[in-house]
Amino acid sequence: MTKEIRPCRIVDQITTKMDKRFEPVARMADAIVEITLEKGNCEQKDLLVTGFTHQDVATLWHFANALASIELKCRANDICSSFEREARYA
């Protein structure tokens, strides 16, 4: 029996349920990852289509893009926090 666990996100390592400071950055990083996996890359203008404003993109792009880059590298190398890895039972 395999229990499916959603992929861990890099931003989840620096946030808590009570501290939502990084939530806008996390949403943008998630969008960048999704667009990159779909198209092969993500440009700032791609985020405008997903509902982010010009101000959001101008303010959050660098931080979110850096987080997305790390997230994509971790996914490519199958790296995740040890406490969040999927457990498989035979």
N, CA, C and O atoms as CSV, one atom per row, in Angstrom:
chain,resi,resn,atom,element,x,y,z
A,1,MET,N,N,0.850,-1.171,0.000
A,1,MET,CA,C,0.000,0.000,0.000
A,1,MET,C,C,0.898,1.236,0.000
A,1,MET,O,O,1.831,1.337,0.796
A,2,THR,N,N,0.607,2.163,-0.893
A,2,THR,CA,C,1.396,3.375,-1.004
A,2,THR,C,C,0.544,4.567,-0.622
A,2,THR,O,O,-0.551,4.756,-1.151
A,3,LYS,N,N,1.047,5.361,0.288
A,3,LYS,CA,C,0.356,6.588,0.668
A,3,LYS,C,C,0.986,7.729,-0.112
A,3,LYS,O,O,2.194,7.953,-0.022
A,4,GLU,N,N,0.178,8.452,-0.875
A,4,GLU,CA,C,0.700,9.533,-1.685
A,4,GLU,C,C,0.818,10.799,-0.844
A,4,GLU,O,O,-0.129,11.205,-0.171
A,5,ILE,N,N,1.984,11.410,-0.895
A,5,ILE,CA,C,2.249,12.651,-0.181
A,5,ILE,C,C,2.576,13.707,-1.221
A,5,ILE,O,O,3.351,13.448,-2.142
A,6,ARG,N,N,1.999,14.888,-1.090
A,6,ARG,CA,C,2.274,15.938,-2.059
A,6,ARG,C,C,3.750,16.306,-2.003
A,6,ARG,O,O,4.371,16.217,-0.943
A,7,PRO,N,N,4.316,16.717,-3.129
A,7,PRO,CA,C,5.728,17.082,-3.133
A,7,PRO,C,C,6.006,18.206,-2.131
A,7,PRO,O,O,5.218,19.144,-2.013
A,8,CYS,N,N,7.102,18.111,-1.427
A,8,CYS,CA,C,7.441,19.177,-0.491
A,8,CYS,C,C,7.941,20.377,-1.280
A,8,CYS,O,O,8.524,20.230,-2.354
A,9,ARG,N,N,7.711,21.544,-0.746
A,9,ARG,CA,C,8.155,22.767,-1.385
A,9,ARG,C,C,9.276,23.367,-0.542
A,9,ARG,O,O,9.278,23.248,0.683
A,10,ILE,N,N,10.205,23.998,-1.197
A,10,ILE,CA,C,11.314,24.650,-0.504
A,10,ILE,C,C,10.780,25.706,0.453
A,10,ILE,O,O,11.264,25.819,1.579
A,11,VAL,N,N,9.795,26.476,0.023
A,11,VAL,CA,C,9.267,27.552,0.866
A,11,VAL,C,C,8.638,26.997,2.137
A,11,VAL,O,O,8.599,27.690,3.153
A,12,ASP,N,N,8.147,25.768,2.102
A,12,ASP,CA,C,7.563,25.168,3.304
A,12,ASP,C,C,8.600,24.962,4.408
A,12,ASP,O,O,8.246,24.807,5.577
A,13,GLN,N,N,9.858,24.962,4.039
A,13,GLN,CA,C,10.915,24.780,5.019
A,13,GLN,C,C,11.183,26.044,5.835
A,13,GLN,O,O,11.822,25.982,6.886
A,14,ILE,N,N,10.698,27.187,5.356
A,14,ILE,CA,C,10.958,28.455,6.059
A,14,ILE,C,C,9.686,29.114,6.560
A,14,ILE,O,O,9.736,30.230,7.076
A,15,THR,N,N,8.548,28.450,6.420
A,15,THR,CA,C,7.291,29.035,6.873
A,15,THR,C,C,6.593,28.114,7.859
A,15,THR,O,O,6.922,26.934,7.981
A,16,THR,N,N,5.639,28.673,8.545
A,16,THR,CA,C,4.798,27.896,9.445
A,16,THR,C,C,3.342,28.233,9.155
A,16,THR,O,O,3.064,29.149,8.381
A,17,LYS,N,N,2.423,27.517,9.757
A,17,LYS,CA,C,1.006,27.798,9.550
A,17,LYS,C,C,0.622,29.171,10.091
A,17,LYS,O,O,-0.308,29.803,9.589
A,18,MET,N,N,1.327,29.623,11.097
A,18,MET,CA,C,1.021,30.913,11.712
A,18,MET,C,C,1.717,32.075,11.001
A,18,MET,O,O,1.221,33.201,11.036
A,19,ASP,N,N,2.840,31.822,10.369
A,19,ASP,CA,C,3.641,32.861,9.729
A,19,ASP,C,C,3.447,32.780,8.223
A,19,ASP,O,O,4.001,31.895,7.572
A,20,LYS,N,N,2.673,33.689,7.671
A,20,LYS,CA,C,2.342,33.665,6.249
A,20,LYS,C,C,3.089,34.735,5.447
A,20,LYS,O,O,2.640,35.121,4.367
A,21,ARG,N,N,4.230,35.217,5.965
A,21,ARG,CA,C,4.972,36.269,5.274
A,21,ARG,C,C,5.372,35.887,3.854
A,21,ARG,O,O,5.383,36.726,2.953
A,22,PHE,N,N,5.699,34.614,3.666
A,22,PHE,CA,C,6.215,34.189,2.378
A,22,PHE,C,C,5.142,33.598,1.465
A,22,PHE,O,O,5.469,33.080,0.397
A,23,GLU,N,N,3.888,33.664,1.855
A,23,GLU,CA,C,2.825,33.059,1.052
A,23,GLU,C,C,2.731,33.641,-0.363
A,23,GLU,O,O,2.600,32.867,-1.311
A,24,PRO,N,N,2.791,34.969,-0.554
A,24,PRO,CA,C,2.751,35.489,-1.933
A,24,PRO,C,C,3.938,35.001,-2.771
A,24,PRO,O,O,3.784,34.682,-3.950
A,25,VAL,N,N,5.104,34.948,-2.159
A,25,VAL,CA,C,6.289,34.450,-2.859
A,25,VAL,C,C,6.119,32.968,-3.181
A,25,VAL,O,O,6.495,32.516,-4.262
A,26,ALA,N,N,5.555,32.218,-2.246
A,26,ALA,CA,C,5.339,30.786,-2.458
A,26,ALA,C,C,4.361,30.544,-3.605
A,26,ALA,O,O,4.575,29.652,-4.425
A,27,ARG,N,N,3.291,31.334,-3.666
A,27,ARG,CA,C,2.325,31.188,-4.759
A,27,ARG,C,C,2.977,31.474,-6.100
A,27,ARG,O,O,2.736,30.769,-7.079
A,28,MET,N,N,3.812,32.522,-6.141
A,28,MET,CA,C,4.486,32.855,-7.391
A,28,MET,C,C,5.511,31.786,-7.748
A,28,MET,O,O,5.631,31.414,-8.916
A,29,ALA,N,N,6.243,31.292,-6.774
A,29,ALA,CA,C,7.227,30.230,-7.040
A,29,ALA,C,C,6.528,28.982,-7.572
A,29,ALA,O,O,7.020,28.337,-8.499
A,30,ASP,N,N,5.381,28.644,-6.986
A,30,ASP,CA,C,4.602,27.500,-7.477
A,30,ASP,C,C,4.174,27.712,-8.925
A,30,ASP,O,O,4.237,26.789,-9.738
A,31,ALA,N,N,3.737,28.931,-9.246
A,31,ALA,CA,C,3.323,29.242,-10.610
A,31,ALA,C,C,4.507,29.151,-11.570
A,31,ALA,O,O,4.365,28.645,-12.683
A,32,ILE,N,N,5.673,29.637,-11.146
A,32,ILE,CA,C,6.867,29.569,-11.984
A,32,ILE,C,C,7.248,28.114,-12.244
A,32,ILE,O,O,7.581,27.752,-13.372
A,33,VAL,N,N,7.200,27.283,-11.210
A,33,VAL,CA,C,7.512,25.861,-11.370
A,33,VAL,C,C,6.531,25.219,-12.343
A,33,VAL,O,O,6.938,24.495,-13.251
A,34,GLU,N,N,5.256,25.480,-12.157
A,34,GLU,CA,C,4.224,24.893,-13.014
A,34,GLU,C,C,4.403,25.315,-14.472
A,34,GLU,O,O,4.335,24.481,-15.375
A,35,ILE,N,N,4.629,26.601,-14.700
A,35,ILE,CA,C,4.822,27.110,-16.061
A,35,ILE,C,C,6.094,26.533,-16.669
A,35,ILE,O,O,6.107,26.159,-17.842
A,36,THR,N,N,7.159,26.457,-15.884
A,36,THR,CA,C,8.425,25.919,-16.384
A,36,THR,C,C,8.287,24.456,-16.755
A,36,THR,O,O,8.810,24.031,-17.785
A,37,LEU,N,N,7.599,23.682,-15.942
A,37,LEU,CA,C,7.397,22.273,-16.264
A,37,LEU,C,C,6.534,22.114,-17.516
A,37,LEU,O,O,6.705,21.159,-18.274
A,38,GLU,N,N,5.622,23.037,-17.729
A,38,GLU,CA,C,4.728,22.975,-18.880
A,38,GLU,C,C,5.399,23.459,-20.164
A,38,GLU,O,O,5.318,22.802,-21.201
A,39,LYS,N,N,6.067,24.623,-20.085
A,39,LYS,CA,C,6.627,25.272,-21.279
A,39,LYS,C,C,8.134,25.121,-21.441
A,39,LYS,O,O,8.659,25.296,-22.540
A,40,GLY,N,N,8.822,24.801,-20.373
A,40,GLY,CA,C,10.281,24.724,-20.434
A,40,GLY,C,C,10.973,25.939,-19.848
A,40,GLY,O,O,12.159,25.875,-19.526
A,41,ASN,N,N,10.256,27.047,-19.703
A,41,ASN,CA,C,10.786,28.247,-19.051
A,41,ASN,C,C,9.617,29.130,-18.623
A,41,ASN,O,O,8.474,28.900,-19.017
A,42,CYS,N,N,9.911,30.120,-17.829
A,42,CYS,CA,C,8.880,31.055,-17.375
A,42,CYS,C,C,9.446,32.465,-17.430
A,42,CYS,O,O,10.523,32.745,-16.905
A,43,GLU,N,N,8.707,33.327,-18.066
A,43,GLU,CA,C,9.084,34.735,-18.126
A,43,GLU,C,C,8.119,35.524,-17.245
A,43,GLU,O,O,7.042,35.046,-16.890
A,44,GLN,N,N,8.526,36.721,-16.909
A,44,GLN,CA,C,7.687,37.547,-16.044
A,44,GLN,C,C,6.300,37.766,-16.630
A,44,GLN,O,O,5.313,37.788,-15.894
A,45,LYS,N,N,6.214,37.927,-17.940
A,45,LYS,CA,C,4.909,38.175,-18.570
A,45,LYS,C,C,3.977,36.972,-18.444
A,45,LYS,O,O,2.756,37.131,-18.471
A,46,ASP,N,N,4.539,35.771,-18.308
A,46,ASP,CA,C,3.714,34.573,-18.135
A,46,ASP,C,C,2.921,34.627,-16.825
A,46,ASP,O,O,1.826,34.072,-16.735
A,47,LEU,N,N,3.468,35.286,-15.830
A,47,LEU,CA,C,2.806,35.371,-14.530
A,47,LEU,C,C,1.603,36.312,-14.544
A,47,LEU,O,O,0.686,36.166,-13.737
A,48,LEU,N,N,1.612,37.268,-15.455
A,48,LEU,CA,C,0.477,38.192,-15.564
A,48,LEU,C,C,-0.780,37.438,-15.982
A,48,LEU,O,O,-1.884,37.785,-15.563
A,49,VAL,N,N,-0.616,36.420,-16.797
A,49,VAL,CA,C,-1.746,35.611,-17.259
A,49,VAL,C,C,-2.320,34.776,-16.117
A,49,VAL,O,O,-3.503,34.436,-16.129
A,50,THR,N,N,-1.487,34.446,-15.132
A,50,THR,CA,C,-1.939,33.609,-14.021
A,50,THR,C,C,-2.566,34.420,-12.890
A,50,THR,O,O,-2.949,33.856,-11.865
A,51,GLY,N,N,-2.674,35.739,-13.066
A,51,GLY,CA,C,-3.375,36.552,-12.077
A,51,GLY,C,C,-2.503,37.453,-11.221
A,51,GLY,O,O,-3.019,38.188,-10.379
A,52,PHE,N,N,-1.203,37.411,-11.419
A,52,PHE,CA,C,-0.325,38.316,-10.673
A,52,PHE,C,C,-0.338,39.687,-11.348
A,52,PHE,O,O,-0.439,39.780,-12.571
A,53,THR,N,N,-0.236,40.734,-10.561
A,53,THR,CA,C,-0.204,42.092,-11.097
A,53,THR,C,C,1.222,42.464,-11.469
A,53,THR,O,O,2.179,41.781,-11.104
A,54,HIS,N,N,1.341,43.567,-12.207
A,54,HIS,CA,C,2.677,44.074,-12.554
A,54,HIS,C,C,3.470,44.369,-11.279
A,54,HIS,O,O,4.670,44.102,-11.211
A,55,GLN,N,N,2.791,44.922,-10.270
A,55,GLN,CA,C,3.451,45.237,-8.999
A,55,GLN,C,C,3.922,43.958,-8.309
A,55,GLN,O,O,5.035,43.911,-7.786
A,56,ASP,N,N,3.083,42.922,-8.303
A,56,ASP,CA,C,3.484,41.638,-7.715
A,56,ASP,C,C,4.751,41.111,-8.385
A,56,ASP,O,O,5.705,40.709,-7.719
A,57,VAL,N,N,4.737,41.124,-9.701
A,57,VAL,CA,C,5.878,40.600,-10.454
A,57,VAL,C,C,7.123,41.427,-10.170
A,57,VAL,O,O,8.201,40.874,-9.952
A,58,ALA,N,N,6.980,42.743,-10.173
A,58,ALA,CA,C,8.135,43.612,-9.919
A,58,ALA,C,C,8.705,43.402,-8.520
A,58,ALA,O,O,9.919,43.454,-8.324
A,59,THR,N,N,7.838,43.167,-7.564
A,59,THR,CA,C,8.266,43.036,-6.172
A,59,THR,C,C,8.794,41.643,-5.827
A,59,THR,O,O,9.781,41.509,-5.103
A,60,LEU,N,N,8.137,40.613,-6.346
A,60,LEU,CA,C,8.409,39.250,-5.887
A,60,LEU,C,C,9.223,38.394,-6.849
A,60,LEU,O,O,9.689,37.323,-6.460
A,61,TRP,N,N,9.407,38.829,-8.081
A,61,TRP,CA,C,10.013,37.989,-9.119
A,61,TRP,C,C,11.343,37.375,-8.708
A,61,TRP,O,O,11.513,36.161,-8.824
A,62,HIS,N,N,12.270,38.161,-8.243
A,62,HIS,CA,C,13.619,37.642,-7.972
A,62,HIS,C,C,13.611,36.566,-6.881
A,62,HIS,O,O,14.244,35.521,-7.033
A,63,PHE,N,N,12.909,36.818,-5.804
A,63,PHE,CA,C,12.831,35.855,-4.702
A,63,PHE,C,C,12.103,34.589,-5.153
A,63,PHE,O,O,12.574,33.476,-4.921
A,64,ALA,N,N,10.952,34.771,-5.800
A,64,ALA,CA,C,10.152,33.623,-6.237
A,64,ALA,C,C,10.883,32.810,-7.300
A,64,ALA,O,O,10.824,31.581,-7.289
A,65,ASN,N,N,11.563,33.478,-8.208
A,65,ASN,CA,C,12.298,32.779,-9.257
A,65,ASN,C,C,13.457,31.970,-8.667
A,65,ASN,O,O,13.744,30.863,-9.122
A,66,ALA,N,N,14.114,32.529,-7.656
A,66,ALA,CA,C,15.196,31.794,-6.984
A,66,ALA,C,C,14.650,30.551,-6.281
A,66,ALA,O,O,15.240,29.475,-6.379
A,67,LEU,N,N,13.537,30.691,-5.579
A,67,LEU,CA,C,12.913,29.538,-4.916
A,67,LEU,C,C,12.467,28.494,-5.939
A,67,LEU,O,O,12.646,27.295,-5.723
A,68,ALA,N,N,11.895,28.943,-7.036
A,68,ALA,CA,C,11.449,28.023,-8.078
A,68,ALA,C,C,12.635,27.280,-8.690
A,68,ALA,O,O,12.545,26.085,-8.973
A,69,SER,N,N,13.725,27.977,-8.888
A,69,SER,CA,C,14.923,27.345,-9.443
A,69,SER,C,C,15.442,26.232,-8.527
A,69,SER,O,O,15.795,25.147,-8.990
A,70,ILE,N,N,15.482,26.515,-7.235
A,70,ILE,CA,C,15.906,25.508,-6.259
A,70,ILE,C,C,14.925,24.337,-6.246
A,70,ILE,O,O,15.329,23.175,-6.216
A,71,GLU,N,N,13.635,24.658,-6.267
A,71,GLU,CA,C,12.595,23.622,-6.266
A,71,GLU,C,C,12.748,22.701,-7.474
A,71,GLU,O,O,12.665,21.480,-7.340
A,72,LEU,N,N,12.969,23.281,-8.647
A,72,LEU,CA,C,13.122,22.477,-9.862
A,72,LEU,C,C,14.368,21.599,-9.806
A,72,LEU,O,O,14.342,20.452,-10.253
A,73,LYS,N,N,15.451,22.130,-9.262
A,73,LYS,CA,C,16.676,21.331,-9.128
A,73,LYS,C,C,16.473,20.192,-8.139
A,73,LYS,O,O,16.936,19.075,-8.368
A,74,CYS,N,N,15.788,20.473,-7.047
A,74,CYS,CA,C,15.513,19.422,-6.065
A,74,CYS,C,C,14.631,18.330,-6.656
A,74,CYS,O,O,14.861,17.144,-6.421
A,75,ARG,N,N,13.630,18.730,-7.416
A,75,ARG,CA,C,12.765,17.733,-8.053
A,75,ARG,C,C,13.542,16.905,-9.069
A,75,ARG,O,O,13.353,15.693,-9.163
A,76,ALA,N,N,14.412,17.558,-9.827
A,76,ALA,CA,C,15.191,16.851,-10.844
A,76,ALA,C,C,16.143,15.837,-10.211
A,76,ALA,O,O,16.428,14.793,-10.796
A,77,ASN,N,N,16.630,16.153,-9.015
A,77,ASN,CA,C,17.572,15.268,-8.324
A,77,ASN,C,C,16.898,14.418,-7.260
A,77,ASN,O,O,17.571,13.728,-6.494
A,78,ASP,N,N,15.564,14.465,-7.209
A,78,ASP,CA,C,14.771,13.703,-6.245
A,78,ASP,C,C,15.215,13.968,-4.808
A,78,ASP,O,O,15.366,13.051,-4.001
A,79,ILE,N,N,15.418,15.248,-4.520
A,79,ILE,CA,C,15.813,15.661,-3.170
A,79,ILE,C,C,14.591,16.232,-2.474
A,79,ILE,O,O,13.852,17.031,-3.050
A,80,CYS,N,N,14.386,15.821,-1.244
A,80,CYS,CA,C,13.266,16.322,-0.454
A,80,CYS,C,C,13.675,16.204,1.009
A,80,CYS,O,O,14.624,15.492,1.337
A,81,SER,N,N,12.982,16.880,1.859
A,81,SER,CA,C,13.270,16.753,3.285
A,81,SER,C,C,13.055,15.314,3.722
A,81,SER,O,O,12.097,14.674,3.288
A,82,SER,N,N,13.905,14.811,4.550
A,82,SER,CA,C,13.830,13.405,4.953
A,82,SER,C,C,12.543,13.101,5.708
A,82,SER,O,O,12.042,11.979,5.631
A,83,PHE,N,N,11.993,14.075,6.437
A,83,PHE,CA,C,10.783,13.813,7.188
A,83,PHE,C,C,9.521,13.886,6.333
A,83,PHE,O,O,8.437,13.555,6.814
A,84,GLU,N,N,9.639,14.309,5.085
A,84,GLU,CA,C,8.477,14.403,4.214
A,84,GLU,C,C,8.525,13.416,3.050
A,84,GLU,O,O,7.640,13.435,2.195
A,85,ARG,N,N,9.524,12.569,3.003
A,85,ARG,CA,C,9.628,11.615,1.903
A,85,ARG,C,C,8.501,10.613,1.945
A,85,ARG,O,O,7.982,10.269,3.007
A,86,GLU,N,N,8.139,10.160,0.777
A,86,GLU,CA,C,7.061,9.174,0.657
A,86,GLU,C,C,7.531,7.851,1.244
A,86,GLU,O,O,8.630,7.386,0.944
A,87,ALA,N,N,6.704,7.255,2.071
A,87,ALA,CA,C,7.023,5.953,2.644
A,87,ALA,C,C,6.293,4.883,1.861
A,87,ALA,O,O,5.082,4.968,1.655
A,88,ARG,N,N,7.023,3.888,1.430
A,88,ARG,CA,C,6.422,2.783,0.661
A,88,ARG,C,C,6.478,1.521,1.521
A,88,ARG,O,O,7.489,1.210,2.150
A,89,TYR,N,N,5.376,0.825,1.520
A,89,TYR,CA,C,5.285,-0.415,2.285
A,89,TYR,C,C,5.039,-1.553,1.318
A,89,TYR,O,O,4.244,-1.425,0.386
A,90,ALA,N,N,5.717,-2.661,1.536
A,90,ALA,CA,C,5.548,-3.832,0.657
A,90,ALA,C,C,4.390,-4.672,1.129
A,90,ALA,O,O,4.085,-5.700,0.523
